[in-house]
Amino acid sequence: MDIILAKIGIDGVNSNLATVIRTIVVLIMAWGMVFLVGAQSDISETSSRSWIFLILSGLATGASWLCYYRALQLTDASKVVPIDKLSVVITLILAFVFLHEEFTAKSAIGAVLITIGTLVMFYEISSFMRAFFFVCS
C-alpha cells in the first residue's frame, strides 16, 4: 500500500525531499512507540557495538530509500517493486553467509521463485518466454 501512496505523493516533489518527509513521519511514529512502551530509558544501556551497527543500518536504509524514491519518480511502481523485493533474496544469502542462518530447501525455492517473478515483472513477457524456452531447450 505504501508504494501506491508514495507514487501518488511524489508527483511534482523532488525525490530527496519526499524521502525526508517520509523519514520525519517514520521518526515521529518510532519515537511515539518508544515512549508508548516506556523504552526510552533503554537508550543509555545500548552498547557501542549496537550503536555502530544500528547507525550502519540507518545509513543503508537511508541510501535505499533515496534510491527507491528516485526510481519511483523515474518509472512505474510496478517495475520498482519487483526489483525492491529482490532484497529478500539478497538478505537470505547474506544471512546465510554472515549470520550462519540455515538456508533450507524452502528458502532456496522461495529465493528462486522471487528471482523468476522479478524477471517476469521487469522484462516483457515475450522476451522472458523466449529466454526461458532457449534455456530449457
Disulfide bonds with the S-S distance in Angstrom:
none
